Amino acid sequence: MKRVKRQPSRFGAVDLADQVGREFNLPLDRLSEKFSFEVATKLARENRSLMYARRAERMFEYVVASLGKADLITAEDVSAPLYAGIEVQAPDYFVSLKTGQRFFVEVKNTEPKTIHTPVTFGNAYLSRLKHYAKLKGHPLLIAVYWNDLRTWTINKVEDFETKNGTIILRFVDAYQRSIAGDFGDRMVATIPPLVCRIHAASDRPSSIQKNNQASFTISALSFYIENKEILNEREQQIAFYLMFHSAWEDEMPIATMNGERVAYVEIAARQAGDKSPDQAFESLGTLAGMISSYYKWLTTTDDEVVRLTPQLEPAELAPGFDDAYRGEVLRLWLFQIEPNYEPLIRG
């Protein structure tokens, strides 16, 4: 997807100044009496919950764009709408899918203590969102990024609204009835382990230090799966992506020596926990989860959110494969995620 070009340094600054001026009832030439951009930004950065929430909102846009099923995504809550009658609140996004489906989406970020810790919507809050969606004629969805689980769920409001007009959304319930598959999300699997070899340059110093750390200059990377080397350049790029951003865990690096020199260091990635019985492949996680992992890596330094959006475009965050992928060596299983409308699984 392509982004419409704007000039925030030119037009965004004066728009922000106008809004701040209205808040403090000041003309543009007197804003500095009550407002400092540097101070406001500093206070926002010091608020961890705010930064994570705002980043999740931006991340949703990139994830949906990267999944490739949308033809238009617009930020819906960028202005204060005028309304008459019942109070309204603009959801975070409007999304048009290539299937013709159109939705408003409210985005949430959460780090639940357990998979049963809920995301909640109060009656007044939900009512404002629903009335806005009703006036503009598109269904309202709730998208939640479950941070520690590296998983997105997207749910229809009517699937979880209570008689009191509230929502109590637990991960196990949200995941069961998620329509993220309509947005292009897939469960991805392959044969473990996925192995990366980091080769040492033969013409540079190379050794194992007393603290058991390998010291060498990297000359090349190679990837292996099912005891076969991945030679196709596209598959190498996909393997690199999966090593860094899938849900698999990297094992301790193992150095292979050539005499006193390090020949290469090998890192194997595989699923956490025991192997699933009666199947060769194991889940790497979801596409949306991998894209989100890459997004967080691009916007985080020393566990601190330093950017809300990366410099890269959404297409550059995608893993490089789709439903039509057929690998030469790197075999992938792609499972479409569909909602299950059987009674909710509470256990």
KADA-V12551 format. One record per helix or strand of 2 or more residues. SS is the DSSP state (H for helix, E for strand). FROM is the first residue (numbers start at 1). LEN is the number of residues. If there is no record, write none. Layout:
BEGIN
ss=<SS,SS>
from=<FROM,FROM>
len=<LEN,LEN>
END
This chain:
BEGIN
ss=<H,H,H,H,E,E,E,E,H,E,H,E,H,E,H,H,E,E,E,E,E,E,H,E,E,E,E,H,E,E,H,E>
from=<8,28,37,48,70,93,102,119,123,139,147,151,157,167,171,180,186,194,207,214,218,228,233,249,254,261,281,287,300,304,314,333>
len=<17,6,10,20,6,5,9,3,14,8,3,6,3,3,6,4,6,7,2,2,8,3,13,2,5,10,6,13,2,2,4,4>
END
